[in-house]
Amino acid sequence: MIDWVRTAATMGINAILPPRCGGCGEVTDTTHAVCADCWAGLRFISAPHCSCCGYPFELDDGVPGSGDNIDGGRTLCAACLQKKPAFDQARAALAYDDYSRDYLLRFKHADRGDLTPLLARWVYQAGRGIWDQADLIVPVPLHRRRLLKRRYNQSGLLAAKLARMTGVPWDGLVLARHRNTRSLGGLGPSSRKREVGGAFVVDEVRAEKCNLAGARVVLIDDVLTTGATANACVRALRQSGAKHVSVITVARVVR
């Protein structure tokens, strides 16, 4: 009886407010989906990729270059071989380009919280093999001034949804951005690193409540560009005892 009522209610809602493509807005058959045309434009990242930062290798047969890319049995990109990031591993669902940028800009700046289930599903897929070992999900925080202006933290929306999908608890207050950094758009790697250096702190009271010490943490953000923000967050989490930190984003910049 309950299932029948739920089905009838869903049909009624869809008749009044039909599900639409998360990209172009065209009517679709199912909720939180994209149409075939929009799907074709998205570049999902899959193996082979760097075992550490998740950067996709362009050669279909796996290891680019020579055996020098092997480190401890892991295949690493040149950047990770030269300098290992602060995080243990990073994964992203999509390559950041004109198609994925449109989704993220609307999600981030245009009050499109309705895109959360769609984007969270992609992030969930990107994190396969990570969720079942995670102890805590933490979103990259906004400074309070920016949060008041935007009214929501897009990374927090994703973290809350992913917590429900995975059963892994999340905390949106254990990590804080105590310095209001300027927008990183247009800045180079060195400038980005300087801008976010020391900008993040851990609330030790909340850290104790969510058992951060010794935890395997998943840090959630919308885009991984140079890794400056992610690395700054990870350093703060590690200083407060996090054992292992993975970074999972909706998209990442591919050089």
N, C-alpha and C positions, 0 to 999 in steps of 0.2 A: 504494500500500500504506500509506504514512504517513498520507495523508488518510483512508483507511478506518479506520485505528486511532484517529486523532484523533476522528473522528465517533463511533465506537463508545464511546470513553472519555467523550465529552461526553454521549451518551445515557445511559450508566450513571450518571454523576454526577447528571444531571437526574432520573433515576428515584429516586435516594436523597435528593437535596437539590434539589427542584424550584425553578426560578427564581421569585422572588417580587417583587411590586410594591415599588418603593422607597418608596412612600408608606404604603399600608395593610397591606402584607404578604401580600396575596392572591397565589395562584399565578398566574403569567403564562406566556405562550408562549415568551418570550425572556428572556435574562439582562439585568440592568442596565436595566430598563424600568419603566414605570408603567402601571397599568391605565387603562382609558378614563375611569372616574369621577375618579380622581386627576388625570389629565391635564387634564380639563375645569376643575378648580379652579385650575390654575396660570396666572398672568398673565405670559406672555412679552413682553418689550419688543422692539418693532420700530419701524422708521421710520414716521412722522417723529419725530426726536428731536434734541436739541441736538448740534451738531457737535463741541462740546468735551466737556461732561460726560456726554452721553448721556441727559439727562433727557427722558423721552417727552413729546411734545406731544400734547394731547388732541384737537386739531382734525385731522380726516382729510385736509383739503386742504393740510396742510403748515404754512405759517408762521403762528404765532399772532401776533395783533396787527398791527403795521404793518411797513413796510420798515426801521424802526429796529432790528429784530432781525437785520439782515444786517451782518456784519462781515468784510470781506475776502473776500466771496463765500461765507462760512459762515453758517449759520443758528444763532444762539445764543439760549439762554434768558436771562431777565432777570438771573439770578444771575451768569452768566458775563459778561454785558455790563457788569455793575456792577463785578465783580472776577474776573479770570481766575484759575483754579486754578493750582497749581504744576505739575500734570501737563499734558501736551499733549492727551490725550483719555482719556475713560473710557467703558467699556461694561459693561453688566450683562445677564445672561440673563433675570432675573425681577424683577418688582416684589416688594418685601418686604412680605408680608402673612401672614395666619394660615396659609395653605397652605405657602408657601415657608419660613416661619419654622420649621415643624415639621421639615422636611428638615434645615435648617441646625443646629438645636439638637441633633438626634440625631447629625448628622455631627460636630459640634463638641464635644459633652459626653458622648455616650453610646457611645463606642468603635465608632461605625458607619463604620469605614473602608471597608466594603463598598459604601458609597454613592459612593466616589470616582469610579469609571468613569462613573456616571450624571451626576453633577454636572460632571465634567470635560468630558463631551460637550456639555453645555449652555454651559459657558464657552467651549469651542472655537467653537461656533456664534456666540456673541456677539462673538467676536474676528475674525470674517471680515474680511479686508482688512488685518489687523494682523500676523498670524503670518508671512506671507511676507516682511515687511520687518524682522522682529525679529532681534536678535543674541543676546539673553539673557533668560531668564525668572527672575524673583526673587520669592519669596513674602514677604509681610509676616511678620516674625519674631515669635516669642514670647520673653518674658524667660525666662531659664534656670529660674527658680523655678516659673513657670507651666508650662513645658515638662515639668519633672520631675513636677509634680502631674498634668498631663493625659496625659503620656507620648507625645504626638505633636502636631505642628503641622498643623492641617487645611489651611492654605494651602500648606504644604510638600507634603502628599499630592497636592493638585491640581497644583502646579507640576511635580512629578515625572511625573505621568501626562500632563500637557499636553506636556512635553518629548518623551515617547515618541510622542505623537500628531502633533506638528508637526515634529519633528527639530531644534527650537531647543534649545540647551543651557540647563541651569538651574543655579543655585547657591543653596543654602539657607543659606550661611554668610557670604556677602559683605556682607549687611546684617544688623545685629544691633540688638536692643532692649537698650541697656545700662542703662536705668532701668526698674524694675518699676512701670509705671504702674498706677493703679487701674482697675477696670472702667469703661468709658465709658457703660454703660447708665444712662439717666436723666439724664445731663448734657446741658446745652444746648451750642450751637455754640461759644460763647466759652470755656466751661469745658473742653470737649473739646480745643480748640486749645491752651489753657494746659497741660493735662495731658500732651499728647504732644510739646509743643515741646521740641526737643533730645533726645528720647528715643532716637533712632535714629542709629547711626554705621555707617560703612563700614569693613570690614577692608581696609586698603590693599594688604596682601600678596595677598589673594585677588582684590582688584580688578584687580591687575596680571595675575594668572594668567588671569582670565576676560575680559581686555581690556575693562574697563568704560569706560575713557576713549574717548569718541566713539561708544559703543554705543547702539543703539536697544533700550531695555529694556521688558519687559512685567512690571508689578507685579501679583501675584495675591493676592486676598483673598476672604473669604467674603461680606462685606456692605459696601456703601458707604452710609454714613449721612449725615454732614455733610461728609465728605471730609477731616476733620482728620488722621486717621491716614495716609491716602494722601498728603496734601500733605507731612506731616512726613517720610515715607519718601522721597518724590520729591526734596525739598530736599537730603537727605543724599546721594542718588545723584547729583544734579546737581553738588554740591560736589566730588564725586570724579570728575567728568568725563563722566557720562552725557549723551549728546547729545539724546535724545528718550525720554520715558517715557510709556507708556500704562498705564492701570489697567483691569484686567478682573476683575469679581467675579461670583459666582453670582447675587447679588441686590442691589438698591439700594432705599433708602427713597424712596417717591414721596409728596410732600407732598399 
